[in-house]
Amino acid sequence: MEELTIFFGTNFLLIIGFVLAFIFLFLGIGSLKKKRLIDDVPTSKIKGVFIGLVELFVKTKPCNLKRSYVSETECVYYDYTISEQVREKRTVTYRDSKGRTRTKTKTVYVWKNVDSGGNADPFFVYDDTGEIRVDPYKAKVEAVPVCDITCGRNDPLYFSKGPETEFFNSTHRRRFVEYAIKPEEELYIMGQARERIDAVAPEIAYDEFASMFLISHKSEERITKGLKLKNIGFLIASMAAIIILSVVHSGYEPLAYRYYGTVNFSALLLPTLIVATGWFILWFITVYNSLRRLKNSVVQAEKQIDILLKRRYDLIPNLVNTVRGMAKYEKETLELATKLRSEFKAKNTQDTLGIIIERYPDLKSNSSFKSLNKELVDTENRIELARNYYNNVCTFFNTRLTTFPDMVIAKMTGLKSFELFKFSQTEGANDTEIDLGQK
C-alpha cells in the first residue's frame, strides 16, 4: 500500500496527463463518429423516406404558426433563456511573496438563469416531392438566434418578459436570448423515420436507439467541417496534454538530470506511444463500424426495393380486373391489360395505364380505378426514389472501399463492393402469370 502511495505521489502529473489525454481522445473519436455518420447517410427526398435513419434538406411549411415569447417572431419552433447578473463574494486562497498561504474575499459577477422555455410542437417540412411531419422533442436543435438583448430595469422588456422578483445582490441587468425556426427556412435534418400513430404516413421523431437526431439551419458541409475541426483539435489537445505533462514530470525527476542532464526523453516517448496506440485502436474500431453500418444500409435499401416491387405486383391484378370489368372484355383492352401485367416491373407501367385511360375515359370516373391508379403511381415514384437511394448508398460504400485509409481496413476485414442498380427491360419475366380470361 505504501509503495502504491509513493508511485501515485511521484507520478501524479503523468497520471493527470493520461487522464486528460484519453478524455480528449474520446471526445475526438465522438466527433469523428458523428462526421462519418453524416457522410455515410445520403440525402433523401421526402417521398423516398423509409423507416430508419434518414437525412433531409428541406424547408419549413408555413402552417400552425406561433409567436415566440420574447421577440414575438412568427415561427414553427422557438426556445428562450432569461438570465440575471448577480454579485457574489468568493474566498480565494493564494501564496504571498514569502510563500505563506493567504486568503482574500473578492467580488465576482455571474449570470443565473431566471426563466427558460419554448414551444416544441411538431411541425411540417417539405421539398419538391412532398411533405413530412417533424417532432423536435429531444432533438438537438440548432436554430437561428432571433433575440439577444442585455438590458437594465429601465427597459420595458426587463419586467414585461422577465419575472417580477429579482435575485439577492442583483446588478439589475438581464439577458434575453431566443432561438427560432421561421417558416420557409431551410433546414438540415438527420433523424429516425417512423410510422405516425395518428395517420398512415412517416414522421421524423426521437428514437432512443437512433445514432443522431439533429435539426439545424446549417448546411451539411458546414456541420461536417465543424466536426472535423473538433476531431483534429481534440487529437492535438490529447497529444499536447500527455507531452507537456510528461516533460514537466520527467524534468523534475532527479534521476533524469543525473543520467541525462536534461529532460528524460524516454519517459516522454512511452506515454506518447501509449496515447497514440489508443487513438489508433479507437480510430480503427470507428472506421470499421462505419463501414459495417454503411454495408447494412446498402442491404436495407435493396430490401426496400423488393418490398415496393412486391407492392406493385399486388396492385396489378386489381387494376387488371377493374379495367377488364369496365371494358367488357374487349380484345384490345385485354391485350393492353396483358401488357400491363407483363410490364409490372418495367418503367413504362404508367404509360400503359395512360393508353388505357385514353381509350376508355370512363375509367377516370371509376373510384376503384382512380384509387388503384393513384397507389400505383405513388408506388412507381417510390420505386424510383428507392433505386436512386440504393445507388447513392452503394456509391458511398464503394467509394469508401477504394479510398485510403478505409481501403486498408476493408481488405483486412474482407468487405466487398456492391454493384449499382441497372434497369433491365426483362424485369419480371419470370413472375407468376395473372389469368386474364373470362370467368
N, C-alpha and C positions, 0 to 999 in steps of 0.2 A: 504493500500500500504506500509505503514511504517512497519507494522507487518511482511509482506511478505519479505521485505528487511532484517529485523532483522533475520527472520528464515533462509534465504539463507546465510546470513553472518555468523551465528553461526553454521550452519550445512554444510558449504562449503565442508569440507573434506569428510563428509559422502555422499554427493551428487556425488562428484567425484568418490568415491568408487563404488556407484551404477552404474554410467555410465560405468566405466571400467569393472565392473563385468559382466554387460549384453553384452558389446561388445565382451568380451572373450567368454561369453556363446553362443552367436550366431555364432561366429567363430567355436567353438567346435561342435555345432549341425550341422553346414555346413559340417564339416569333417565326422561326423557320417552318414549324408545323403549319401555322396559320397561313403563311405565304404559299406554301406548296398546295395546301387545300384549295385556296382561291384559284391558283394557277391551274389546278387539275380539273376543276368543275367548269365545263363550257357554259357560256351564257345561253339560256333557253328563251324561247318565245313563250308567252303566256299560254297560247293554245297548245303548246307542247309540254306543259308542266305535268310531270308524272309524280307518283308518290315517291318520296325520297328527298335527298338534299339537292336543292336547285339554286341556280344563280340567275338573277334577273336584272335588267337595266330598263327601268320603266318610268312613267310619270304618275303623279298622284291625281286621282279623279276628283273633280270639284263637286263633291256631294257630301251630305251630312257634315257641313262645315260648322266650326265652332270658333269662338273668340278666346284668345289666350288671356290669362288672368292679369298679367302686369301691363303688357303693351296693347292688349286688346287687338292683336293681329288675327286676321281671318286665316284659319289653318285647319288641318286634319289631325294634328298631334302637337302637344306642347308640354314642356315641363319647366318649372321655375324654382329658384332658390333665393331666399332673402336672408342676408346675414347682417349682423350688427357689430360694430367695433367697440371693444371694451378695454379698459386699463387693468392690468394685473400686476401685483407685486410678486417678484420671484427672488428667492435667495440663491446667490451664486457663490460657489467656492472657488478660490484661486490661491496661488502662491505669490508672496511678495518677493522683493529683490533679495531677501536673505533666506528664501526657501521656506518661510513659515506659512502655514495654512491660514488663510483669512476667509471671511465671508462678508458679503455685502448684499444689500437689497437694491434691486433695480426695477424700474417700471417698463413693462413691455406692453405692446398693443397687439391684440389678437382679434380675429373675426369669428364670431359664433353664429351658428345657424339659428334663426328665429322662426322661419317658416319655409316650407317647400311643398310642392305638389305638382299637379299636371292632369292631363287627360290622355289616357292610352286606349281609347276605344278603337275597335277595328276600323280600318278604312280601306278603300279600294284603289288599286293602281291599274294602269292599262298600257298597252302598246298597240301596234298595228294589227294584232291578231285577236285581241280580246281583253278582258279584264279579270282580276282575281282579288280576293279579299286578303288583307294582311292584318294579323292580330299582333300588335307590338308588345304584348305582355312578356316581360322578362327578356326582351331583345336588347342588344347593345345598340342604342340609337345615337347616331352622330348627326344631329340636326344643326341647322344654321342659327347662330345667335341673332335674336331679333331685339334684344334689350340687354344693356349692360350699363347701369346707371348707379353712380355713388352720389348720395345727396345728404343734406342735413335736415334738421327739424323744420326749417322754414319752407322746404319744398313740399307741396301738397301730396306728392307721392309717398312721403315718409310715413304718414299715418293712414292714408286712404287705402294703400295696398298692404302695408305692414301692420303688425299688431299694435294695439294702443299702449300696452305696457312695455317698458324697457328693462334691460339688464341693469344690475347694480354696477356702478362705475362705468356706465356707458359714456362714450365720447359723442353721442348723439349723431352718429353717422351710420347710414345703412347702404348696403349694396344690393341692387336688384338685378339678377341675371336670369334671362329666359331664352329658351331654345324652342323652335317651332319648325314644323314641316308644312309648307304652304301648298295650296292647290296648284296643279300643273308643274310642280317641282320635280326635277329629275332625281331619281333615287337608284342606288345600287343596293340590291337585297340578296343576301345569302342566308338561306334557312330551309327548314324542313317543310315539304308539302304533305298535306294530309287531306282526307275527305272531311268536308264540313258536316257538322251534326245537323244543321237546320236545312241543308239543301244538298242535292246531288251535284256537287262541284268541289274542286280542290281549294285549299287556302294555305297560306304560309303562316305558321304559328310555332310557338315554343315546343320543343321536344327535349326531354331530359337526356335522351341518347344521341341527340344531334351534335355534331362536332362544332357547329357555329350557328349563331343567329344574329346577323348584323343588318342594320338598316342605316345607310349612310348617304349623305349628299355628295360625298367624294367619289371620284371615278375609281374604277378597279386599278388602273395604273398607279394612281396616287396612293391607294391603300397598300398595294404590294410593295411599292417603293419605300413607304414608311416602315413596313415590317422588315424589309431587307436591311435598312439602316439600323433598326433596332437589333437585329441579329448580329450585324457586324460590330455595333457599339458594345453590346453585352459581351461578345467574344473578346474584344480588345480590353474591356474592363476586367474580365476574368483573368486574362494573362497578366495584365498590369498589376492586379492585386497580389497574385502569387509571386511575381518577380520582385516587386517593391518590398514586400514584407519578408521575402527570403533574403534580399540584400541587407535589409535592416537587421534581421535576425542573425545572419552569418557575420555581419560587420561588427556586431557587439560581442561575438563569441571569442573568448580569449584564445582558444586553440587556433582559430582562423588566422589571427595575427602572428601567433607563434610559428606556425608552419608556412604560411603564405605571405605574411607581412602585409596582407590586404584582405579583400573580401574573399570568402571561401566559395569559389565558383562551382565546386562540386555540390555544395549544399544548395546552390541556386539551380543547377541543372536538373537534379532529380525531381523536385516539386513541379518544375515546369513541364517535364516529361509526363508526370502523372496526370496533370491537368489536361495536357494536350491529348493523351491517350483516352482520358474520359470523354473529351469533346469528340474525338473520332468515333468512339463506340456509340455515343448518343446520336451523332450525325448519321452513322451507318443504319442504325435502327430506324431513325426518322425517314430516311430516303427509302429504305426497303418497305416500310409500312405504307409510304405514299404510293409506291409502285403497285403494291398489292391492292390497295384501295382503288387505284385507277383501273387495274385489271378487273376487279369486281364490278366497277361501273360499266365497263365495256360489256361484260356478260349480262348485267341487268338491262342495259339498253337493247341488247339483242333479244332478250326475252320479251321486252316491252313491244317490240315489233311483231313478234309471234302472237302476242295477246291481241293486238289490233287486227292482224290478219285473220285471226280466228273470229273476231267480232264481225269483220266484213263478210266472212264466209257464212256466218249465221244470218246475216241480213239479206243475202242474195235470194235464198228460197222464198222468203216472204215477199220480196219485190217481184219475183217471177210470177208467183201466184196472183198477186194483185194485178199485174199487167195482163196476165192471161185472162183473168175474170173480166176486166174492163174491155178487152179487145175481142171477146167472144171467140177465142181460139183461132183467130185468123192466122193463116200460114205465115205471112210476113212478120207478124208480131212474135210468133213462136220462134222464128229464125233470129229475130233481134234478142229475144229472151235467152235463147240458146247462146248467142254471142255474149250476152251479159254474164251468163254463168261461166263460160269458158275464160272470160277475162276478169274474173272476180279478184285476181291478184295483179292485174295489169294496171297501168296508169290511166288508161282511157275508159275506165268504167263510167265516169261521169259523162263522157262523150256519147257513149252508147245510150245512156239514160236520156240525154238530150235529144237524140234521134227519135226515141220512143215518144217523148213528150210532144215533139213537133208533129208527129204523125197522129197522135191521139191526144189532142189538147184537153179532152175531158178528164184525163188523169190528173190535171192540175187541181181539179175541184174535189178529188177523192182524198179524204182526210187520212186514210191509212197510207196511201201512196206518198202524200206530202210528208207525213211523219217519218216514214221509212227512208224517203229520199233525203230528208234533212239529216237523219242519222248517218246515212251512207256518206254524204258529202262531208260531214263532220269527221267521220272515221278516216276518209281519204286524206283530209288535211292533217289529221293526227299522225297517220302513217308516214306522210311526207316529212313532218317535223321529227318524228321518231327516227327515221332513217338519217336525216341530217344530224340529229343529236348523236346517233351511233357513230357516224363518220367523224364528228368532231371529237368525241371521246377517244376513238381509235387513233386519230391523228395525234392527240395529246400523248397517248400512251406510246405509240410507235416513235414519236419524236424523243420522248424520254429515253427510250431504249437505244437510241443512236447518238445521244448527247453525253459527253463526258461531264461529270464522273458517274452519272446514273448507269451508263452502258457497262461499266465495270461491275457494278452491283448486280445488274441484270444477268450478265454472263455467269457470275458466281452463283446466283440463285436459280438459274435455268429459266428465266422469264422469256417468253417468245412473243413476237409481234402478232397482231391481228390483221386480217385482210379487210379493206374498206368495202362497204356495200356497193355493189354494181347492179343496176336494174337490168333484168332479163325479161324479154317478151315471152319466154317459155314458162314463166312462173305459173304454178297452179295446174300444170298439165297432168299431174298425177293425182289430182284431188278427186274426191268422191263425186260421181255423177248425180245430177238432180233430174228427176223424172219430170219431163215437160209434156208428157202425153195426156190425152183427155181421160178424165176419170168419170 
